[in-house]
Each structure stands twice: as C-alpha cells, then as structure tokens.
Amino acid sequence: MATTTSAFVLGTPVSSIPPVPGLPLIGNMLAFRKDRLALQDQAARTGPIARIQLAHIPVYIVTDADIAHEVLVEQAASFKKSAGLQFLKPMLGEGLLTAEGTPHKRHRKLLSPAFAPKRLAAYGDVMVDETNRQIDRWRAGDTVDVSEEMMQMTLAIAGRTLFSADIRSDAKKVSEGLELGMRAQVESLRSPIRLGYDWPLPRHLRMKRAVKLLDEVVYRLIREGRARGTDAGDVLSMLLLARDEEDGTRLSDQQVRDEVMTLLLAGHETTANALTWTWWQLGKNPRVLAKLVDEIDRVVSKRRIVIDDLAQMPWNLAVIEEAMRMHPPAYMTGRETIEPVTIGGHRMPPGSIVAINIRGIHRRPDYFAAPDTFSPERMLPEAKKARPRHHYLPFGAGPRVCIGSHFALLEAQLALATMAQRARLRPLPLRLDAEPLVTLRPRGGLPAIVEIR
Ligand code: HEM
C-alpha cells in the first residue's frame, strides 16, 4: 500500500524504475512512432512499472493491476489526466472526459442519472431496433466492413437514446471527423515539437477540419433539441434544462456542445470496436460461436430479444467481455501527478506522467492463464468470483471510471445476441493488426462475408 502525505513521501526514487532501452537523446521515440503496441509489450516485459523516454519526457508505464489500482482509485486525488488528452481538447473541449476538479464533479453528477440502470432499461428497445435496421441492410454473400457496420449501428443507437435524433445519415461525416481527429492527436503525441494550435501544421489543420465536420452534427443536434423545447427524457434535454445548484444559471452553449461531442464520440466508437473484435474472435473460434447460437436458440429462439432475457445468457456476455480483455478498446489511459505521491513503492515527483497499460494487464499470464487464448469460460460468474476484480479494467476504475459502462454492456449484449440470432459475419482476413489510435481499432477495418440464418 502506498504511503503519502503532501509534505512527506516514502519510497524509492523514480530513477530506480527500470528503463526500456532506447537511444541517446530521443530515447524510445522511434519505437513509439513505429509500433506503440510493441513498445507497450516491451515495457510490460521490463517490469510492473517501467520507464520509457519520449525525447526528454519520461513516461512510466504501469502493467500491474495493484499499481494501476493505486493510481486510478486509492491515490486518484494526486493525479489529473495526462497531457496527451490536451491534444483532443479542440475536439472534446471541457466535456466529462477531459474536465478536471470541480467542473468534472459537477458534470458527472449532472449526467449520472442518464446512465442509471432504471433509465437504461428504457434504451433496450432502441438498441434492438437499430441492430435490426443494420441487419436488414445485409444480403447473404455480401462482403461488409464489420468495423464500419458496427460504427453506423452504435452511432444510430447513441443518437436516438442520448439525443432523440436520427443521425444515421451523418455516419460518414462523424467517422471522417473522428478518424481525422484521432490521427491528428497521435501525430501530436509522436512529435517532439510543441507549437500552439494556431500554427498551420498539417496535424493542426487536420484537427480543425475534424472539428468542423463534427461541430456540424453536434450543433444540429443541439438546435433540434432546443427547438423541441420540451423534456424528451434524454441526455440532451438534461443538459439544456440543467441549472447550476448554486447560482441557478444554465449551462453555456459551449458547455452543452462539449458534453454532446464527448458523449457522441465516447458513446459509440468504443462499443463499435468491442463488437468488431468480438466478431473477429467468433470467426476464429467456431466452438464459441456454436455455443452462443445454442444459448440464443434455447433462451429466445426466433422471438425479439428483451433485456430480461440477458440474465439467462451468460455466454453472450462472457464472449463480449473476453473480447474486451484481449482487445480493450481503451487500451491505455494516462495520468499526471499533481503532487508528490508514492506508487508501486516509488516516489513520483509532481508532473510525472503515468500510463496504465490496460491491454498489458489483461494479457498478464499470472492474472489470466494462457492469455493469448480466447476463452470466454474465464468470464463466467464462477471464474470471475475466483479472481480479484481489479485484474480486469476495460472501463478503467475509480472516480474517472467510464460513466457509460452499463450502457455499453447492455448495448453490446443486445446487439450481439440480435445479430447472431439472424446472421453471421465471417471475417475474411487470416490475421488482423490492431491500430492504436485513441482507441484500439482493427487496422484497415474487418472485411467479412454475410451469412443469413
Ligand atoms: C465498450 C465500450 C466502452 C469502453 C471500453 C469505455 C472505456 C472507458 C474508459 C477506460 C474510461 C476511463 C478513461 C480514463 O480513466 O482515463 C472511460 C471514460 C468515459 N466513458 Fe467510456 N467506454 C465505453 C463506452 C462508453 C459509452 C457507451 C459512453 C457514453 C454513452 C462512454 C462515455 C464515457 C465518458 C463520458 C467517460 C469519462 C468519464 C469521466 O471522466 O468521468 N463510454 N470509458
């Protein structure tokens, strides 16, 4: 257990943290630019906490569930989100994902009711409807890009549940904006040169184009919400009607915009990636798929799936959770110390950057035997009970844990069961590389052949 007070901090100095070997001056920058996941894996092999050097900036990579728990939960108050997220600010502004301190607490409290289990129950029908709409577009023998299909579907679900809007026709604009923005962020991370956002660098121009595309959609959603004028019972209405507890003021237009943008992006891309990786694994593991189809046939046969069925479909959930173990959409998350703090027995000075290697933790053989084997059995209730909960953290942990985790799991379960009830997506590639942008995506998408049951 870490020991810390702001005045006196115990532990060994950070210089005792083992480094991943790099080059003079640039450290591990080349490896970071060339293959981030390989560098993360190398850090994991170096130790539970390892130092990489991005030019002059040291980054401490944590591949240990106990230390991750210290950072995200026990010592959360000594950290803020790390600077890497700054590069997404032109896009996300001061929404829930990026805000700090009191504004973060206020917005979290404001938005939480929209993600409470009671409210989620009302979203189930829309989730099944939009999945069915997606499947209705597929024809037997078609080749589709699973990644694109899942993005369209989860975007449509987010649009209707959170904003009472049909945004299917905006899918192209959103995916282009999101992709441009994420690539611009990665380029900024990779560059040792820090210049203000107004400098006309290609990555800044790319980010500006991304913001323009996404703003068009977000401002339209807000205009429509305002024009309705009534409480639609969705997140948008909550944001438009909310008043500050102390001074009774409404959220500013900018605050509403930032929150809508954050939820629109965080609320669809991650779940789409989880489902895409799930189809990839189902393609490689026919035994797992057969068991899933059996479960669906037994519990619902051909009738429409409802939320209450999910309790009898543990395999469906286990398949999704195991896919997120091997391919966590949020594969890494960063923090920066705001005061001296001890983690993993090391004294960290203020301003230290710590990255939680979620994917590496999920693949540690001492936490998950044969970690490179896709085995949903380990996500069944008995197996889960037998291991510490914090070994598995696809949604993070602590005060910044994903606010949409129940929403995402509900959506993924209803969507996967509905899809597998009616169709199969048989992946074509023999291997699939992961592309580490803000989230972990299959590089180049996932082409698959449609089979209709
Ligand atoms: C499989 C799907 C999802 C995954 C894997 C995921 C993962 C995560 C993770 C790991 C974090 C914490 C980041 C950190 O600690 O730095 C997070 C935060 C967040 N997620 Fe998710 N998420 C998913 C779905 C969703 C959905 C559906 C929504 C909204 C509808 C959402 C909205 C958010 C927001 C607003 C935050 C910031 C919370 C805060 O800082 O208070 N996420 N997510």
Residues whose N, C-alpha, C, O or C-beta is under 5 A from the ligand:
A	BS01	HEM	L96 L97 R108 L263 A266 G267 T270 T271 A274 P329 A330 T333 G334 P394 F395 G396 P399 R400 V401 C402 I403 G404 F407 A408
